Amino acid sequence: MVIHMNKKVTTNVPKVSGIKRIRAFADRDKNFNKMSEAIIRRAENTEVGEDDIASLGIGDGLPRHYVNTANGLFYIGGQKPVQVCTTPVVPVALFCGKDKESGLGISLMTGNGLGKYVKALVRFEDIVQSGAQVVGKLADRGFCVGSSPQQFALFDRFLQRCRSLPLPVYLMADAMGFVSEDMAFLHGHEPVVTSLTGFDYLLPGFRVRPGLHKGGALEEWINLIRENVHGWAQTFALSASFASMLLVPAGMDVGMFHFHGVSTTGKTLLLMLAASVHGDGSEPGSGGNVNIIRWNTTPNAMERLLADYSGLVACVDELGASNHKQLSSLLYNITSGTAKERLNRGLTADEPFKWRMFILSTGEMSISEKLAEQKAVLQGGQEHRAISMELLPEDAQKPDEPVSETRARADALKTGLAEAYGHAGPAFIGKLLSGKNTTGGLRTYAEFSSWLQEQTDDCCNALEEALRDEGRDITRVQRRGLRRFALVWLAGEKALKYGLLPFESDAVAKSVISAARRWLDDNQNQYNPVRNMLEELQLTLVTKSSRHFITLRDEHARCPGDMWGFVHYKTGDFLIYESVFEKLCSEKGLKTVDVARPLERSGYLLGESAGHYKKRALKTMAQSYYQVKKAFLKCNVMTEF
C-alpha cells in the first residue's frame, strides 16, 4: 500500500444526523429479511432429484453439511441426504440478552406455502427442555420439521451449528423503554436507535400488547388535538404521557397522577389522550386493543399489565370500582415498581414483574378518600408518588363556550383517538435521541441523562419559585413531587418544540402550574408531614401540657420527667426547648425550618427576628427555644396549613 504524504489525513468521522441513523437502524431488519427471502426463493426454484441434492442444493447462509431445495432443508453429511424439514429454512439472526450470556436463541425464516415468508424465534434452552413443543410451535408458523428422532436430532444439530455462522446479533430486550444504557429505545415492536453497541438490531423479548401499534397518520392526530383539546388537564395528560418515557434517564422512580372528580368531567378522556400517544386511544370496553386498565382487576393481573406497559405509560380507570381489601398495600406495590415475589409450583421464586413509568389514574374519589373507606391513609413515602388532582366540570370548557360544544369536542376526540394514534411517542423519542451535544455530535446516553436531569432541575426550580411567589410553602417532600411535575413540563415543552403538541407557547407551563396548584391546594387529600406533625403537637399541647411544661418563673414547681419547656406566665405561649422541637420534627422526617416557617407565616410562632425562628435562652432556661403562641391551640390545622 502506497501512502501519499502530501494528502491530508484526518480521523474525523463525517457527521450523520440522528434521524438518518434512526432510519438506517430501522431498515436493518428489513435488509436482513430480504437477504434471507432471496435465499429461500432460490431454494424454492431448485427442483433436484435425490442424487443431486448434495451437489445442486443451495448452501447459502447455512452451516456445513446442510442445503435447501424446493423440497426443504436437507442434511448431506451422511451416506445419503436426509430431509430435516419439508420447507426451506434459513437462519436470519442470533439473539440474546443484554449480557450476551442469557436468553440465547436464533431467528429462522421459511416459506409457509401460502406465499408468505415467515419468521420464528427459537431459544436454545427451549429445544433442550421441550423440543417437541418447539417443533409444534414451528409447525404452527409453517416450518414442517420431520417427526422422526433422526430428523429432530439433525434439526437440533442444525440449530447448534448456526451459532458459529457470521449472523447479525439482535438484542432481546426484557422491557420497553431505554435499553442497554445506550441511545436505544424500544417502543412496542419499533426500535428507535441512534447507537446500540454490540448489537445489530433490537427486538422485544416479551409479548407486546396488541393495542401498541399505529393507526391513521401523525398529521391526523395532531390536527385532532389542535381542534379539540382544551384545558390544563388535557394538556397535562398529553405532556405526562411523553414524560413517562423519560423516567429512567431522568433518574426517577414510578409516580402516579390521579385525576378525580364528579361524572362528566372528562376523566376517562384524559386516559384516552395519554394512551393515544403510544397506541390505540379507544374507550374502555370498545374492543380488544384498548390500552386502558381497569382498577377492578386482580392484583396479580394489575402487576402483569403494568409490566406490559413499562417504559411508556400506564392508564388505569375508575378507582371507585376497586374492590381490593388492602388498597393501601396495593398502592404501595404499584408505586414501588416491583411486584411481590411469588413461588411457582416448583417452590422457587419467579422473577417478579417490574415497571418504570408514570401511571395516570382516574376516579370520582381521590386516593385518600378511597383509602378512608378502609380506615387507611396514604402511607409515608407515597406522598410524592401518588398525587391526586381534582377535576372540575369547567376545566375542559372554553370561555363562554356552551356545554353542548364542549361535549361535541369530547365526542370528536373519542371518535378520532380510535382512528389516529401511536405515532407521537416514537416521533418524540426520535427527536430527543437526535439531539446534539456541546461539540455538535450526537449525545451519548450518559450525556443525554445528565442533560435531562439538569433540565428537569431547572424546571423544578422555576416551578417552585412560581409557587412560592404565590405565598406557598414547599416542603422537601413536596419538592420531590414537584420534580415529577417538572419532568412533565420539560417533556411537554419539547413536544411543543417538535410540533407534536399544537398549542400556544405557554400552554404546557400553564397546565403544569395549574396541576401543581390542584395538588398543593387539596389539603384533605394530600399527605402533608408538616400538617401531621402540627396536628399531633396541637393535640398534645391541649391534652397533655401539664405532663411536659411548667410555668416560667415557677421556681418551686416539680419538673416533669419528660420536660419540653415552659409556659409563659403572661401570654400563655409555649416555650418549647430547641432539642425537643428538633426531635418532634425529625420523627416526621422534617427539618425544623420546614415546620417553623409555616408556623411563623400563619402567626403562631414568634421568632427572634426575621428568618430566625429560634429564640435565645432566657436566664432560667437551659437552652434556646421556639415560642409557639397560645392561639395555636384553637387554630384549624387542616385548613390553615
C-alpha positions in Angstrom: 0.0 0.0 0.0 1.3 3.4 -1.0 0.9 6.3 1.4 0.8 9.7 -0.2 2.3 12.1 2.5 1.1 15.2 0.7 -2.5 14.1 1.3 -4.2 15.5 4.4 -5.1 12.6 6.7 -8.0 13.0 9.1 -9.7 10.8 11.7 -12.8 13.0 11.8 -16.0 11.0 11.1 -18.5 12.7 8.9 -21.4 13.9 11.0 -24.5 11.9 10.4 -27.9 13.2 11.6 -29.7 11.4 14.3 -32.8 10.9 12.2 -30.8 9.3 9.4 -29.2 6.9 11.9 -32.7 6.0 13.3 -34.0 5.3 9.8 -30.9 3.3 8.9 -31.2 1.2 12.0 -34.9 0.6 11.4 -34.1 -0.7 7.9 -31.5 -3.2 9.1 -34.0 -6.0 10.0 -35.8 -5.4 6.6 -32.5 -5.8 4.8 -31.6 -9.0 6.7 -35.0 -10.4 5.9 -34.7 -9.5 2.2 -31.4 -11.4 2.0 -33.0 -14.4 3.7 -36.1 -14.3 1.4 -33.8 -14.2 -1.6 -32.1 -17.4 -0.5 -35.4 -19.2 0.1 -36.8 -18.1 -3.3 -33.7 -19.6 -4.9 -34.2 -22.8 -3.0 -37.9 -23.0 -3.8 -36.9 -22.8 -7.5 -34.3 -25.6 -7.1 -36.0 -28.8 -8.2 -33.5 -31.6 -8.0 -33.5 -35.3 -7.7 -32.3 -37.2 -4.6 -29.0 -38.0 -6.2 -28.3 -34.3 -7.0 -29.2 -32.7 -3.6 -25.7 -32.7 -2.3 -24.2 -31.1 -5.5 -27.1 -28.8 -6.6 -28.7 -27.9 -3.3 -28.4 -24.3 -2.0 -26.0 -24.0 0.8 -26.1 -20.1 1.1 -26.4 -18.9 4.7 -26.4 -22.4 6.1 -23.9 -24.3 8.3 -21.7 -27.0 6.6 -23.5 -30.2 5.5 -26.9 -28.5 5.2 -28.6 -27.4 1.9 -32.0 -26.2 0.9 -34.0 -27.3 -2.1 -37.6 -26.9 -3.2 -38.3 -30.0 -1.1 -37.0 -28.4 2.1 -33.9 -28.5 4.3 -31.5 -31.5 3.9 -28.6 -32.9 5.8 -25.9 -34.1 3.4 -23.2 -35.2 5.8 -24.1 -38.9 5.7 -24.2 -41.6 3.1 -27.4 -40.2 1.6 -29.3 -36.9 2.1 -31.8 -36.8 5.0 -34.8 -34.4 4.8 -34.8 -32.4 8.0 -37.7 -30.1 7.1 -40.1 -30.2 4.2 -39.8 -26.4 3.8 -36.5 -24.5 3.1 -35.1 -22.9 6.3 -32.6 -20.0 6.6 -31.1 -18.6 9.9 -31.7 -14.9 9.9 -30.0 -13.8 13.2 -28.9 -14.8 16.6 -30.4 -13.1 19.6 -29.6 -12.9 23.3 -30.0 -10.7 26.4 -28.0 -7.6 27.2 -25.2 -9.6 28.9 -24.8 -11.9 25.8 -24.8 -14.8 28.3 -28.5 -15.4 28.7 -31.6 -15.9 26.5 -29.6 -17.2 23.6 -31.6 -18.2 20.6 -31.9 -18.0 16.8 -34.4 -16.4 14.4 -35.4 -18.7 11.5 -37.2 -18.0 8.2 -39.2 -20.2 5.9 -41.9 -20.0 3.2 -45.2 -21.2 4.6 -46.6 -22.4 1.3 -49.2 -19.6 1.1 -46.9 -17.1 -0.4 -45.6 -15.7 2.9 -42.1 -15.7 4.2 -42.4 -16.1 8.0 -40.0 -16.0 10.9 -39.9 -17.8 14.2 -37.7 -17.3 17.3 -36.3 -20.4 18.9 -34.5 -20.3 22.3 -31.8 -22.9 22.6 -32.9 -23.6 26.2 -36.4 -24.5 24.9 -35.0 -27.0 22.4 -33.3 -28.9 25.3 -36.2 -28.7 27.7 -39.2 -29.2 25.4 -38.1 -30.0 21.9 -41.4 -31.5 20.8 -43.3 -28.3 21.9 -40.8 -26.1 20.0 -41.4 -28.2 16.8 -45.1 -27.9 17.4 -44.9 -24.1 17.6 -42.7 -24.0 14.5 -45.3 -26.1 12.6 -47.9 -23.5 13.5 -45.8 -20.9 11.8 -45.2 -23.0 8.6 -42.0 -24.9 9.5 -42.5 -28.6 8.7 -39.7 -30.3 10.8 -39.7 -34.0 10.4 -41.1 -36.1 13.3 -38.6 -38.9 13.4 -35.9 -39.0 16.1 -33.2 -38.8 13.4 -34.8 -35.7 11.8 -35.2 -33.9 15.2 -31.6 -34.7 16.1 -30.4 -33.3 12.8 -32.6 -30.2 13.2 -31.1 -29.7 16.7 -27.6 -30.1 15.2 -28.5 -27.6 12.5 -29.5 -25.0 15.2 -26.4 -25.6 17.2 -24.1 -25.2 14.2 -25.9 -22.0 13.2 -24.2 -20.4 16.3 -20.9 -20.3 14.5 -22.2 -18.5 11.4 -21.5 -14.8 10.9 -25.1 -13.8 11.6 -26.4 -10.5 12.9 -26.8 -10.4 16.7 -30.1 -9.0 18.0 -30.6 -7.7 21.5 -33.7 -9.2 23.0 -34.9 -6.5 25.4 -36.8 -7.5 28.6 -38.9 -4.4 28.6 -39.8 -1.3 26.5 -38.1 2.0 27.0 -34.4 2.8 27.1 -32.2 -0.3 26.9 -28.5 -1.1 27.4 -27.6 2.4 28.7 -27.3 3.3 25.1 -29.2 5.7 22.8 -31.7 3.0 22.1 -35.4 3.0 22.9 -37.9 0.2 22.2 -41.4 1.4 21.6 -43.7 -1.6 21.3 -42.2 -3.5 18.3 -40.5 -0.4 17.0 -36.8 0.3 17.9 -35.7 4.0 17.9 -32.0 3.9 17.9 -29.0 6.1 17.1 -26.4 3.8 18.8 -26.6 0.3 20.2 -23.1 -1.0 21.0 -22.5 -4.7 20.3 -25.9 -5.4 18.6 -27.3 -5.2 15.1 -30.9 -4.8 16.0 -33.4 -4.6 18.9 -36.4 -6.9 19.5 -38.9 -7.3 22.3 -38.3 -10.4 24.4 -41.9 -10.2 25.7 -45.4 -10.2 24.5 -46.2 -6.7 23.2 -49.7 -5.5 24.0 -51.9 -5.7 20.8 -53.0 -2.1 21.3 -49.5 -0.8 21.0 -49.5 -0.1 17.2 -50.1 2.8 14.9 -53.4 3.9 13.3 -54.0 6.7 10.8 -51.3 9.3 10.4 -49.3 11.6 12.7 -50.8 14.7 11.0 -54.3 13.4 11.6 -53.6 13.0 15.3 -52.0 16.5 15.6 -55.0 18.1 13.8 -57.4 16.2 16.1 -55.5 17.5 19.2 -55.3 21.1 17.8 -59.1 21.3 17.1 -60.5 19.6 20.2 -58.1 19.6 23.2 -58.5 22.4 25.7 -57.8 23.0 29.4 -55.0 22.3 31.8 -55.9 18.7 32.5 -55.9 17.5 28.9 -52.7 19.3 28.1 -51.1 17.9 31.3 -52.2 14.3 30.4 -50.6 14.5 27.0 -47.4 16.0 28.4 -47.2 13.4 31.1 -47.5 10.6 28.5 -44.4 12.0 26.7 -42.6 12.5 30.1 -43.3 8.9 31.1 -40.8 7.6 28.6 -38.0 9.6 30.3 -38.2 8.4 33.8 -35.1 6.1 33.6 -32.6 8.6 32.2 -34.2 11.3 34.4 -33.3 9.2 37.4 -36.8 9.0 38.7 -38.9 6.1 40.0 -42.6 5.3 39.4 -45.1 8.1 40.0 -48.9 8.2 39.8 -51.1 11.2 38.8 -54.7 10.6 39.9 -57.5 12.7 38.4 -60.6 12.7 40.5 -64.0 14.5 40.2 -67.7 14.0 39.6 -69.1 12.5 36.5 -69.0 14.3 33.2 -65.6 16.0 34.0 -63.9 14.1 31.2 -61.7 11.9 33.3 -61.6 8.8 31.0 -60.9 11.1 28.1 -57.6 12.1 29.7 -56.5 8.5 29.7 -57.5 8.1 26.1 -55.4 11.1 25.2 -52.4 9.8 27.1 -52.8 6.3 25.6 -53.1 7.6 22.0 -49.5 9.0 22.2 -48.3 5.4 22.1 -51.1 3.3 20.7 -54.8 2.7 20.3 -56.7 5.5 22.1 -60.1 3.8 22.1 -62.6 4.0 25.0 -62.6 1.2 27.6 -64.9 -1.6 26.6 -64.7 -0.8 22.9 -62.5 -3.8 21.9 -59.5 -5.9 22.5 -56.9 -3.4 21.6 -57.8 -0.8 24.3 -54.8 0.4 26.3 -56.7 1.4 29.4 -56.5 -0.8 32.5 -59.4 -1.1 35.0 -58.9 -0.7 38.7 -61.2 -3.7 39.4 -58.7 -6.2 38.0 -56.9 -8.6 40.4 -53.6 -7.5 42.0 -51.7 -10.2 40.0 -53.2 -9.1 36.7 -52.6 -5.4 37.6 -48.9 -6.1 38.2 -48.6 -8.0 34.9 -50.4 -5.3 32.9 -48.2 -2.6 34.5 -45.1 -4.5 33.4 -46.5 -4.8 29.9 -46.7 -1.0 29.6 -43.4 -0.3 31.4 -41.3 2.3 29.5 -44.3 4.0 28.0 -47.3 5.0 30.2 -50.0 3.1 32.1 -53.6 4.3 32.2 -55.9 3.0 34.9 -59.6 3.9 35.0 -62.2 4.3 37.8 -60.6 3.9 41.2 -64.1 3.6 42.7 -64.6 0.2 41.0 -61.6 -1.2 43.0 -62.7 -3.9 45.5 -59.2 -4.6 46.8 -59.4 -5.2 50.6 -55.8 -4.0 51.0 -55.8 -1.0 48.7 -53.1 0.8 50.7 -50.8 -2.2 50.2 -51.6 -2.5 46.5 -50.9 1.2 46.0 -47.6 0.8 47.8 -46.6 -2.1 45.4 -47.8 -0.2 42.4 -45.7 2.9 43.1 -42.7 0.8 44.1 -42.3 -0.5 40.6 -41.8 -4.2 41.6 -44.3 -6.9 42.1 -44.4 -9.2 45.2 -42.2 -12.3 44.9 -44.3 -15.4 44.4 -43.4 -19.1 44.5 -44.1 -21.3 41.5 -45.1 -24.9 41.5 -41.5 -25.9 42.0 -41.4 -23.8 45.2 -38.8 -21.5 43.7 -39.3 -17.7 43.4 -40.4 -16.5 40.0 -38.7 -13.4 38.7 -41.1 -10.6 39.8 -42.7 -8.2 37.3 -41.1 -4.8 37.2 -42.2 -1.5 35.7 -40.9 2.1 35.3 -43.2 4.8 34.0 -45.9 7.3 35.1 -49.3 5.8 36.0 -52.3 8.0 35.1 -55.4 7.1 37.1 -58.9 8.4 37.4 -61.9 8.1 39.8 -64.7 10.0 41.3 -62.9 9.9 44.7 -59.4 10.9 45.5 -56.9 8.3 46.6 -57.1 9.4 50.2 -60.9 9.3 50.1 -60.9 5.8 48.7 -58.4 4.7 51.4 -60.6 6.3 54.1 -63.3 3.7 53.2 -60.9 1.1 54.6 -59.9 3.3 57.5 -56.5 3.6 55.9 -54.3 6.6 55.0 -51.7 7.4 52.3 -48.5 5.9 53.7 -45.4 8.0 54.2 -43.1 7.7 51.2 -46.1 7.7 48.8 -47.0 11.4 49.3 -44.9 12.3 46.3 -45.6 9.1 44.3 -49.4 9.0 44.4 -50.6 12.6 43.5 -54.3 13.4 43.5 -55.7 16.4 41.5 -59.3 17.4 41.4 -61.1 17.9 38.1 -63.9 20.4 37.8 -66.6 20.4 35.0 -65.4 23.7 33.7 -61.7 22.6 33.3 -62.2 21.5 29.7 -64.6 24.3 28.8 -63.5 27.2 26.7 -64.5 30.8 27.8 -68.2 31.4 27.0 -68.5 28.0 25.3 -71.9 26.3 25.6 -71.8 22.9 27.3 -73.0 21.3 24.1 -69.9 22.4 22.2 -67.6 21.2 25.0 -69.3 17.7 24.7 -69.1 17.8 20.9 -65.3 18.3 21.2 -65.1 15.4 23.6 -67.1 13.2 21.3 -64.9 14.2 18.3 -61.8 13.2 20.4 -63.3 9.9 21.4 -64.0 9.1 17.7 -60.7 10.4 16.4 -58.5 8.7 19.0 -59.8 5.3 17.9 -58.6 6.1 14.3 -55.4 8.1 14.6 -52.9 7.1 17.2 -49.5 5.7 18.2 -47.3 8.0 16.1 -46.4 10.8 18.5 -44.5 8.6 21.1 -41.9 7.2 18.7 -41.6 10.6 16.9 -40.9 12.3 20.2 -38.2 9.9 21.4 -36.6 10.0 17.9 -36.3 13.8 18.1 -34.8 13.6 21.6 -32.2 10.9 20.6 -31.2 13.1 17.6 -30.2 15.9 19.9 -26.6 17.2 19.7 -24.0 17.6 22.5 -21.9 20.7 23.0 -19.4 19.7 20.3 -22.1 19.2 17.7 -22.1 15.4 17.8 -24.9 13.1 18.8 -25.2 12.7 22.6 -24.2 9.5 24.4 -26.6 8.0 26.9 -24.6 9.5 29.8 -24.6 12.9 28.2 -28.4 12.7 27.5 -29.1 11.6 31.0 -27.0 14.4 32.5 -28.7 16.9 30.3 -32.2 15.7 31.1 -31.6 15.8 34.8 -30.2 19.3 34.6 -33.1 20.5 32.5 -35.6 18.9 34.9 -33.9 20.6 37.9 -34.2 23.9 36.1 -37.9 23.4 35.5 -38.4 22.3 39.1 -36.7 25.4 40.4 -38.8 27.6 38.1 -42.0 25.8 39.2 -41.1 26.1 42.9 -40.2 29.7 42.6 -43.6 30.5 40.8 -45.5 28.7 43.6 -43.5 30.4 46.4 -44.2 33.7 44.8 -47.9 32.9 45.3 -47.2 32.6 49.0 -47.0 28.8 49.2 -44.6 26.9 51.5 -42.9 24.0 49.7 -41.6 21.2 51.9 -38.8 18.8 50.9 -41.3 16.1 50.4 -43.4 18.3 48.2 -40.4 19.3 46.2 -39.8 15.6 45.4 -43.4 15.6 44.0 -42.7 18.8 42.1 -39.8 17.1 40.2 -42.4 14.8 38.6 -44.4 17.9 37.5 -41.1 19.4 36.3 -40.4 16.4 34.1 -43.9 16.7 32.6 -43.2 20.4 32.0 -39.9 19.6 30.2 -41.4 16.9 28.1 -44.4 19.0 27.1 -42.2 21.9 26.1 -40.1 19.6 23.9 -43.2 18.2 22.3 -44.3 21.8 21.6 -40.9 22.5 20.1 -41.0 19.4 17.9 -44.5 20.3 16.6 -46.2 17.3 18.2 -48.3 19.3 20.6 -50.1 22.1 18.6 -50.7 24.5 21.4 -49.7 28.1 22.3 -46.2 28.5 23.6 -47.2 28.9 27.2 -49.9 26.2 27.3 -47.8 23.5 28.8 -46.3 25.8 31.5 -49.8 26.9 32.5 -51.1 23.4 32.6 -48.3 22.1 34.9 -48.6 25.1 37.3 -52.4 24.5 37.4 -51.9 20.8 38.1 -49.4 21.6 40.8 -51.8 24.1 42.4 -54.6 21.5 42.5 -52.3 19.1 44.2 -51.0 21.5 46.8 -54.4 23.1 47.5 -56.0 19.7 48.1 -55.3 19.6 51.8 -57.8 16.9 52.5 -56.3 14.5 50.0 -52.6 15.3 50.3 -50.2 13.6 52.6 -48.6 16.5 54.5 -46.0 15.6 57.1 -45.9 19.2 58.4 -49.6 19.2 58.9 -49.5 15.8 60.6 -46.8 16.9 62.9 -48.6 20.1 63.9 -51.9 18.2 64.4 -50.1 15.9 66.9 -48.3 18.8 68.6 -51.6 20.7 68.9 -53.4 17.6 70.4 -50.5 17.1 72.9 -50.5 20.8 74.0 -54.2 20.7 74.5 -54.5 17.5 76.4 -51.1 16.8 78.0 -49.4 20.2 78.5 -49.1 19.6 82.3 -47.0 16.5 81.6 -44.4 18.4 79.7 -44.4 22.0 80.8 -44.2 24.2 83.9 -44.9 27.9 84.2 -42.0 30.1 83.6 -40.8 31.7 86.9 -42.5 28.9 88.9 -39.2 28.0 90.6 -40.8 25.6 93.1 -42.7 23.6 90.7 -41.7 20.0 90.2 -40.2 19.5 86.8 -41.8 16.6 84.8 -39.7 13.7 83.7 -40.3 14.4 80.0 -40.0 18.1 80.1 -40.5 20.0 76.9 -40.1 23.6 78.2 -42.2 26.3 79.8 -45.5 28.1 79.5 -45.0 31.9 79.6 -46.6 33.3 82.8 -48.1 36.3 81.0 -49.1 35.3 77.5 -49.6 31.6 77.9 -47.3 30.9 75.0 -45.4 27.6 74.9 -41.6 27.9 75.0 -40.5 24.6 73.5 -36.9 23.6 74.0 -34.8 23.6 70.8 -33.8 19.9 71.3 -37.5 18.9 71.8 -38.7 20.8 68.7 -35.9 19.2 66.6 -36.8 15.8 67.8 -40.5 16.2 67.0 -39.6 17.4 63.5 -37.1 14.7 62.8 -39.5 11.9 63.8 -41.6 13.1 60.8 -38.6 13.3 58.6 -38.7 17.1 58.7 -36.2 19.9 59.4 -37.1 22.5 62.0 -37.3 25.1 59.2 -39.9 23.1 57.4 -42.2 23.5 60.4 -41.2 26.8 61.9 -41.6 28.7 58.6 -45.3 28.0 58.1 -45.9 28.4 61.8 -44.5 31.9 61.7 -46.3 32.8 58.4 -49.5 31.8 60.0 -48.8 33.9 63.0 -48.4 31.1 65.5 -44.7 31.3 66.1 -42.7 34.3 67.5 -39.1 34.2 66.3 -36.0 36.1 67.4 -36.0 38.2 64.2 -37.0 37.9 60.5 -35.8 34.5 59.3 -34.6 33.4 62.7 -37.3 31.2 64.2 -35.4 30.1 67.3 -35.0 32.4 70.3 -32.1 32.6 72.7 -32.4 31.0 76.1 -33.7 33.1 79.0 -32.0 33.2 82.3 -34.0 30.4 83.9 -33.7 28.2 80.8 -31.0 25.7 79.9 -31.3 26.1 76.1 -32.7 28.0 73.2 -36.4 27.6 72.5 -39.2 28.1 70.0 -42.1 30.3 71.1 -45.4 28.8 69.9 -48.3 31.1 70.6 -51.3 30.1 72.7 -53.6 30.9 69.8 -52.2 27.8 68.0 -54.3 25.6 70.3 -57.6 26.9 68.7 -56.5 27.0 65.0 -57.8 24.6 62.3 -54.5 22.9 61.3 -56.2 21.1 58.4 -57.3 24.3 56.6 -54.5 26.7 57.8 -51.5 24.5 56.9 
